[in-house]
Amino acid sequence: MVGDSIHELDEQSRYATLLDAFDPDAVWLVFAVDGESLDVFRRAREMAMARGFATGFDAVEADLPLIHTLSVGGAEVLLNPRTTMSKPER
């Protein structure tokens, strides 16, 4: 299933409705990210973190290592425990 585009990813989107159906203390999210999905990933992660979800990502681009910046905030944000693949302690 194709997800919401960057232009559809707002508080009325299918994604926002899906997030609201889950308990952030019981669920953590992992995003599959490639060069074409960076903007959507950043916005989707921002929305999830604002709701209290722990998030991670998996780089799925064929040309690894990724040459794109995954985090607008730099390495400090990218390596934050709430944004890595490991489920953080709560």
MARBA-3410 file (N, C-alpha, C, O; in Angstrom, 1 decimal):
90
0.8,-1.2,0.0,0.0,0.0,0.0,0.9,1.2,0.0,1.8,1.3,0.8 ~ 0.6,2.2,-0.8,1.3,3.4,-0.9,0.8,4.3,0.3,-0.4,4.5,0.5 ~ 1.8,4.9,1.0,1.4,5.7,2.1,1.1,7.2,1.7,1.1,7.5,0.5 ~ 1.0,8.0,2.7,0.7,9.4,2.4,1.9,10.1,1.8,3.0,9.8,2.2 ~ 1.7,11.0,0.9,2.8,11.8,0.3,3.1,12.9,1.3,2.4,13.2,2.2
4.2,13.6,1.0,4.6,14.8,1.9,3.5,15.8,1.9,3.4,16.6,2.9 ~ 2.7,15.9,0.8,1.7,16.9,0.7,0.4,16.5,1.4,-0.5,17.3,1.7 ~ 0.3,15.2,1.7,-0.9,14.7,2.4,-0.6,14.4,3.9,-1.6,14.2,4.7 ~ 0.6,14.5,4.3,1.0,14.1,5.7,0.8,15.3,6.6,1.6,16.1,6.9 ~ -0.5,15.3,7.1,-0.9,16.3,8.1,-1.7,15.7,9.2,-1.8,14.4,9.2
-2.3,16.5,10.1,-3.1,15.9,11.2,-4.4,15.2,10.7,-5.0,14.6,11.6 ~ -4.8,15.4,9.5,-6.0,14.7,9.0,-5.6,13.5,8.1,-6.5,12.9,7.5 ~ -4.4,13.2,8.0,-3.9,12.1,7.1,-4.2,10.7,7.6,-4.5,10.5,8.8 ~ -4.1,9.7,6.7,-4.3,8.3,7.2,-3.2,8.0,8.2,-3.5,7.3,9.2 ~ -2.1,8.5,8.0,-1.0,8.2,9.0,-1.3,8.7,10.4,-1.1,8.0,11.3
-1.8,10.0,10.5,-2.1,10.5,11.8,-3.2,9.7,12.4,-3.2,9.5,13.6 ~ -4.2,9.3,11.7,-5.3,8.5,12.2,-4.7,7.2,12.7,-5.1,6.7,13.8 ~ -3.8,6.6,12.0,-3.2,5.3,12.4,-2.4,5.5,13.7,-2.5,4.7,14.6 ~ -1.6,6.6,13.7,-0.8,6.8,15.0,-1.7,6.9,16.2,-1.4,6.4,17.2 ~ -2.9,7.6,16.0,-3.8,7.9,17.1,-4.4,6.6,17.6,-5.0,6.6,18.7
-4.4,5.5,16.8,-5.0,4.3,17.2,-4.1,3.4,18.1,-4.5,2.4,18.6 ~ -2.8,3.8,18.2,-1.9,3.0,19.0,-1.4,3.8,20.2,-1.4,5.0,20.3 ~ -1.0,3.0,21.2,-0.5,3.5,22.5,1.0,3.7,22.4,1.7,2.7,22.2 ~ 1.6,4.9,22.5,3.0,5.1,22.3,3.8,4.4,23.4,5.0,4.2,23.2 ~ 3.3,4.0,24.5,4.0,3.2,25.5,4.1,1.7,25.1,4.9,1.0,25.7
3.3,1.3,24.2,3.2,-0.1,23.8,3.8,-0.4,22.4,4.1,-1.6,22.1 ~ 4.0,0.6,21.6,4.4,0.5,20.2,5.6,1.4,20.0,5.7,2.5,20.5 ~ 6.5,0.9,19.2,7.6,1.8,18.7,7.7,1.6,17.2,7.3,0.6,16.7 ~ 8.1,2.6,16.5,8.1,2.7,15.0,9.4,2.6,14.4,10.4,3.2,14.9 ~ 9.5,1.8,13.3,10.8,1.8,12.5,10.4,2.1,11.1,9.5,1.5,10.5
11.1,3.1,10.5,10.8,3.6,9.2,11.8,3.0,8.2,13.0,3.0,8.5 ~ 11.4,2.5,7.1,12.3,2.1,6.0,12.5,3.4,5.1,11.6,3.9,4.6 ~ 13.8,3.8,5.0,14.1,5.1,4.4,15.1,4.9,3.3,16.0,4.2,3.3 ~ 14.7,5.6,2.2,15.7,5.6,1.0,15.7,7.1,0.6,15.1,8.0,1.2 ~ 16.5,7.4,-0.4,16.8,8.8,-0.8,15.5,9.5,-1.3,15.4,10.7,-1.1
14.5,8.8,-1.8,13.3,9.4,-2.2,12.3,9.6,-1.1,11.3,10.4,-1.3 ~ 12.5,9.0,0.0,11.5,9.1,1.1,12.0,10.0,2.3,11.3,9.9,3.3 ~ 13.1,10.7,2.1,13.6,11.4,3.3,12.7,12.5,3.8,12.5,12.6,5.0 ~ 12.1,13.3,2.9,11.2,14.3,3.4,10.0,13.7,4.1,9.6,14.3,5.2 ~ 9.4,12.7,3.6,8.3,12.0,4.2,8.7,11.4,5.6,8.0,11.6,6.6
9.9,10.8,5.6,10.4,10.2,6.8,10.5,11.3,7.9,10.1,11.1,9.1 ~ 11.2,12.4,7.6,11.4,13.4,8.6,10.1,13.9,9.2,9.9,14.1,10.4 ~ 9.1,14.2,8.3,7.8,14.7,8.8,7.0,13.6,9.6,6.5,13.9,10.6 ~ 7.1,12.4,9.1,6.4,11.3,9.8,7.0,11.0,11.2,6.3,10.8,12.1 ~ 8.3,11.1,11.2,9.0,10.9,12.5,8.7,12.0,13.5,8.4,11.8,14.7
8.6,13.2,13.0,8.3,14.4,13.8,6.9,14.2,14.4,6.7,14.5,15.6 ~ 5.9,13.8,13.5,4.6,13.6,14.0,4.5,12.5,15.1,3.8,12.6,16.1 ~ 5.2,11.4,14.8,5.2,10.3,15.8,5.9,10.7,17.1,5.3,10.4,18.2 ~ 7.0,11.4,17.1,7.7,11.8,18.3,6.8,12.8,19.1,6.9,12.8,20.3 ~ 6.1,13.7,18.4,5.2,14.6,19.1,4.1,13.9,19.9,3.6,14.4,20.9
3.8,12.7,19.4,2.8,11.9,20.1,3.4,11.0,21.2,2.7,10.2,21.9 ~ 4.7,11.0,21.3,5.4,10.2,22.4,5.9,8.9,21.9,6.3,8.1,22.8 ~ 5.9,8.6,20.6,6.4,7.3,20.1,7.9,7.3,20.0,8.5,8.3,19.7 ~ 8.5,6.2,20.4,9.9,6.0,20.1,10.0,5.6,18.7,9.2,4.8,18.2 ~ 11.1,6.1,18.0,11.2,5.8,16.5,12.6,5.3,16.2,13.6,5.6,16.9
12.7,4.6,15.1,14.0,4.2,14.5,13.9,4.2,13.0,12.8,4.6,12.5 ~ 14.9,3.9,12.3,14.9,3.8,10.9,15.8,2.7,10.4,16.7,2.3,11.1 ~ 15.5,2.3,9.2,16.4,1.3,8.5,16.7,1.9,7.1,15.7,2.1,6.4 ~ 17.9,2.0,6.8,18.3,2.6,5.5,18.2,1.5,4.5,18.8,0.4,4.6 ~ 17.3,1.7,3.5,17.0,0.6,2.5,17.5,1.0,1.1,17.2,0.3,0.1
18.3,2.0,1.0,18.8,2.5,-0.3,19.9,1.5,-0.8,20.8,1.1,0.0 ~ 19.9,1.2,-2.0,20.9,0.2,-2.6,22.3,0.7,-2.5,23.2,-0.1,-2.3 ~ 22.5,2.0,-2.7,23.8,2.6,-2.7,24.3,3.0,-1.3,24.3,4.2,-1.0 ~ 24.6,2.1,-0.5,25.0,2.4,0.9,26.5,2.6,0.9,27.2,2.0,0.1 ~ 27.1,3.5,1.7,26.3,4.2,2.7,25.5,5.4,2.1,25.8,5.9,1.0
24.5,5.7,2.8,23.6,6.8,2.3,24.4,8.1,2.2,25.2,8.4,3.1 ~ 24.2,8.9,1.1,24.9,10.1,1.0,24.0,11.3,1.4,24.3,12.5,1.3 ~ 22.7,11.0,1.8,21.8,12.0,2.2,21.8,12.2,3.7,22.2,11.3,4.4 ~ 21.4,13.3,4.2,21.3,13.6,5.6,20.0,13.1,6.1,18.9,13.6,5.6 ~ 19.9,12.1,7.0,18.7,11.6,7.5,18.1,12.5,8.5,16.9,12.4,8.8
18.9,13.3,9.2,18.4,14.1,10.2,18.7,15.6,10.0,19.8,15.9,9.8 ~ 17.7,16.4,10.0,17.9,17.8,9.8,18.7,18.4,11.0,19.4,19.3,10.8 ~ 18.6,17.8,12.2,19.3,18.3,13.4,20.7,17.8,13.5,21.3,18.2,14.5 ~ 21.2,17.0,12.6,22.6,16.6,12.6,22.7,15.3,13.4,21.7,14.7,13.8 ~ 23.9,14.9,13.6,24.2,13.6,14.2,23.7,13.5,15.7,23.3,12.4,16.1
23.6,14.6,16.4,23.1,14.5,17.8,21.6,14.0,17.8,21.3,13.2,18.6 ~ 20.8,14.5,16.8,19.4,14.1,16.8,19.4,12.7,16.2,18.6,11.9,16.7 ~ 20.1,12.4,15.2,20.1,11.1,14.5,20.5,10.0,15.5,19.9,8.9,15.4 ~ 21.4,10.2,16.4,21.9,9.2,17.3,21.2,9.2,18.6,21.5,8.4,19.5 ~ 20.2,10.1,18.8,19.4,10.1,20.0,18.8,8.8,20.2,18.3,8.2,19.3
18.7,8.3,21.5,18.1,7.0,21.7,16.6,6.9,21.2,16.2,5.8,20.9 ~ 15.9,8.0,21.1,14.6,7.9,20.6,14.5,7.8,19.1,13.4,7.6,18.5 ~ 15.7,7.8,18.4,15.6,7.8,16.9,16.5,6.7,16.4,16.6,6.6,15.1 ~ 17.0,5.8,17.2,17.8,4.7,16.7,17.0,3.4,16.6,15.8,3.4,17.0 ~ 17.6,2.4,16.1,16.8,1.1,15.9,16.5,0.4,17.3,15.6,-0.3,17.4
17.4,0.6,18.3,17.2,0.0,19.6,16.0,0.6,20.3,15.8,1.8,20.3 ~ 15.1,-0.2,20.8,14.0,0.3,21.6,14.5,0.9,22.9,15.2,0.2,23.7 ~ 14.2,2.2,23.1,14.8,2.8,24.3,14.0,2.3,25.6,12.9,1.9,25.5 ~ 14.7,2.4,26.7,14.1,2.1,28.0,13.1,3.2,28.3,13.3,4.4,28.0 ~ 12.0,2.8,28.9,11.0,3.8,29.3,10.9,3.8,30.8,10.1,4.6,31.3
END
